[in-house]
Amino acid sequence: MEKLVIVPTYNERENIDPLLERLLALPYGLDVLVVDDGSPDGTAELVKAWQTRSPRIHLIERPGKLGLGSAYRDGFRYALAQRAEYIFEMDADFSHDPKFLPDFLVQIQNADLVLGSRYKQGVNVINWPISRLLLSLGANAYARWISGLPLSDATGGFKCFRRKVLEAIDLEAVRSNGYAFQIEMSFRAWRKGFRLVELPIVFTDRVEGTSKMSKRIVREAIWMVWWLRFQGMLGKI
């Protein structure tokens, strides 16, 4: 296993079949790990059906909705155990278009962490209401201001890590579990001196399924950037 795409899922029955079909059709030998949080809609059963047809599909079933950050940490542990060299984060709802994966593979040759950015070249977001867009832009400006993290899009979840980055980060010490998880992982990689590169992407809001955004996730992100700032000042990250 060289390239592993980690896809967290919760009630993604409408999206998982076409996503896996697209990923397996790419000419890069990608393995795909679905981390399913006990989806009541049967998402995991569809993944199991794929496993009978392709050895490149992997599945972690979890007992319930344990959170995005927790899902990725479990996925990262699996990737490291399998000695994957390039580890991707990707949403299941096609807001992250598989067509950009070849660009990630080009950029990662000269970087340690490649981040898909909605705001690197203007605003490349489709089908979001203006309130959601303003929330995202404000959150990223806030994260840059408080943490110093030099990214136009610190909250995005379309990423590619080199294995050595995940090996260097103590996953047990990662505290955030919502979208703040994306900020925290990038901050930890940046503070350790790894090379971060932003890749412009186009983000299209989901057509099928429902958003996982909540007030709790927003509150976590607000205090987490302060925690990261002070931990960085104390030399603990």
Secondary structure, DSSP 8 states (H G I E B T S, - for coil): --EEEEEEESS-HHHHHHHHHHHHHSTT--EEEEEE---TT-HHHHHHHHHTT-TTEEEEE-SS---HHHHHHHHHHHHHHTT-SEEEE--SSSSS-GGGHHHHHHHGGG-SEEEEESSTTS--EES--HHHHHHHHHHHHHHHHHH----S-SS---EEEEHHHHHHS-GGG----STHHHHHHHHHHHHTT--EEEEE--EE--SSS-----HHHHHHHHHHHHHHHHHHHTT--
